[in-house]
Amino acid sequence: MSKLGTLGARLHRGEIGYDFVGKRFIWYGISILITITAILGLSVRGLNMGIEFEGGAVFTTEKTSTSVSSAETFAEEASGHDAIVQKLGNGGLRIQISGIDTAKSDEIKQALAKDLKVDSEKINADLVGPSWGDQVANKAWQGLAIFMVLVVIYLAIAFEWRMAAAALVALIHDITITVGIYALVGFEVTPGTVIGLLTILGYSLYDTVVVFDSLKEQTKDITKQTRWTYSEIADRSINGTLVRSINTTVVALLPVAGLLFIGGGVLGAGMLNDISLSLFVGLAAGAYSSIFIATPLVADLKEREPQMKALKKRVLAKRAQGETPVAAQVSDEQPYDDEDDDAAPAVVGPRNQPASRNRGRGRPSGKRR
């Protein structure tokens, strides 16, 4: 851990760094490939929508010896629709059937009681009408759209429109990947999934805003100097916050991984999967997009400005003359001033004072008289 802390300090001071912006087209290609895969999975397999969105019924039984596979067969025969059956901790079953007419729920309930050999009075039925499910879906999409608009407006005011556009692209990237993985895995989409999506979008924005804030501070009066291009300073901003982003992402992923792999996989608590999968995938995708997508995209947009193009020409011309070392780094506290470029190099190490000819003259000898 001490080595990681030392590495973070050296990255923050600019002593070492990785060229994230320079290799941005590699990251863009990886993201496009993953996004296309997610879109294909969504188009081919589609989403497994829960009854909250499609309408249907959930039947909960008391303790029974019937297996999950047998219960699925009985439920599909009784309803004519696909069924999802989960084993509960008390030995009972949770049978979810989407897309059925709620008027047929009593008929399905009687058939299940007969097949499962349980009392029909002890089977609880929760019904959701299709119109209510449509309202939930519409409200979810409206909430997501409002969230996106507010984010863009805030970032445009707090930073600038280029950063707002880059953050929006990163958010769409994270949502597409998360939804695509849901389609490929086949997990059920519930209101918990929507909550998870909104949560990871906020987390993704947190990471992105941290990098943007560092970038904003380091690019003040950038055109008054001839040492660094905008892309190089953007690279420094990423490196300066890299270890913090990794640490916060790992700490956030650990409990979510416990919910997904232990709670949902080992313990069989399938109802945790809907929210834990969206959180796990979204947190990882959000950390990736804030480092590899959002900031390099801002650098791309800024480098197209006439001022930044002119700055880049001046920087490259000065480096061609050998006046500015390419490998040098600028500290966070160092102001951008052209006067510093021609200043004499500072003396490093102890300074040797010349011996004085009159040293010791007039000093008391310390002898007693």
Rosetta blueprint (number, residue, H / E / L):
1 M L
2 S H
3 K H
4 L H
5 G H
6 T H
7 L H
8 G H
9 A H
10 R H
11 L H
12 H H
13 R H
14 G L
15 E L
16 I L
17 G L
18 Y L
19 D L
20 F L
21 V L
22 G L
23 K L
24 R H
25 F H
26 I H
27 W H
28 Y H
29 G H
30 I H
31 S H
32 I H
33 L H
34 I H
35 T H
36 I H
37 T H
38 A H
39 I H
40 L H
41 G H
42 L H
43 S H
44 V H
45 R L
46 G L
47 L L
48 N E
49 M E
50 G L
51 I H
52 E H
53 F H
54 E H
55 G L
56 G E
57 A E
58 V E
59 F E
60 T E
61 T L
62 E L
63 K L
64 T L
65 S L
66 T L
67 S L
68 V H
69 S H
70 S H
71 A H
72 E H
73 T H
74 F H
75 A H
76 E H
77 E H
78 A H
79 S H
80 G L
81 H L
82 D L
83 A E
84 I E
85 V E
86 Q E
87 K E
88 L L
89 G L
90 N L
91 G L
92 G L
93 L E
94 R E
95 I E
96 Q E
97 I E
98 S E
99 G L
100 I L
101 D L
102 T H
103 A H
104 K H
105 S H
106 D H
107 E H
108 I H
109 K H
110 Q H
111 A H
112 L H
113 A H
114 K H
115 D H
116 L H
117 K L
118 V L
119 D L
120 S H
121 E H
122 K H
123 I L
124 N E
125 A E
126 D E
127 L E
128 V E
129 G L
130 P H
131 S H
132 W H
133 G H
134 D H
135 Q H
136 V H
137 A H
138 N H
139 K H
140 A H
141 W H
142 Q H
143 G H
144 L H
145 A H
146 I H
147 F H
148 M H
149 V H
150 L H
151 V H
152 V H
153 I H
154 Y H
155 L H
156 A H
157 I H
158 A H
159 F L
160 E L
161 W H
162 R H
163 M H
164 A H
165 A H
166 A H
167 A H
168 L H
169 V H
170 A H
171 L H
172 I H
173 H H
174 D H
175 I H
176 T H
177 I H
178 T H
179 V H
180 G H
181 I H
182 Y H
183 A H
184 L H
185 V H
186 G L
187 F L
188 E E
189 V E
190 T L
191 P H
192 G H
193 T H
194 V H
195 I H
196 G H
197 L H
198 L H
199 T H
200 I H
201 L H
202 G H
203 Y H
204 S H
205 L H
206 Y H
207 D H
208 T H
209 V H
210 V H
211 V H
212 F H
213 D H
214 S H
215 L H
216 K H
217 E H
218 Q H
219 T L
220 K L
221 D L
222 I H
223 T H
224 K H
225 Q L
226 T L
227 R L
228 W L
229 T L
230 Y H
231 S H
232 E H
233 I H
234 A H
235 D H
236 R H
237 S H
238 I H
239 N H
240 G H
241 T H
242 L H
243 V H
244 R H
245 S H
246 I H
247 N H
248 T H
249 T H
250 V H
251 V H
252 A H
253 L H
254 L H
255 P H
256 V H
257 A H
258 G H
259 L H
260 L H
261 F H
262 I H
263 G H
264 G H
265 G H
266 V H
267 L L
268 G L
269 A L
270 G H
271 M H
272 L H
273 N H
274 D H
275 I H
276 S H
277 L H
278 S H
279 L H
280 F H
281 V H
282 G H
283 L H
284 A H
285 A H
286 G H
287 A H
288 Y H
289 S H
290 S H
291 I H
292 F H
293 I H
294 A H
295 T H
296 P H
297 L H
298 V H
299 A H
300 D H
301 L H
302 K H
303 E L
304 R L
305 E L
306 P H
307 Q H
308 M H
309 K H
310 A H
311 L H
312 K H
313 K H
314 R H
315 V H
316 L H
317 A H
318 K H
319 R H
320 A H
321 Q L
322 G L
323 E L
324 T L
325 P L
326 V L
327 A L
328 A L
329 Q L
330 V L
331 S L
332 D L
333 E L
334 Q L
335 P L
336 Y L
337 D L
338 D H
339 E H
340 D H
341 D L
342 D L
343 A L
344 A L
345 P L
346 A L
347 V L
348 V L
349 G L
350 P L
351 R L
352 N L
353 Q L
354 P L
355 A L
356 S L
357 R L
358 N L
359 R L
360 G L
361 R L
362 G L
363 R L
364 P L
365 S L
366 G L
367 K L
368 R L
369 R L
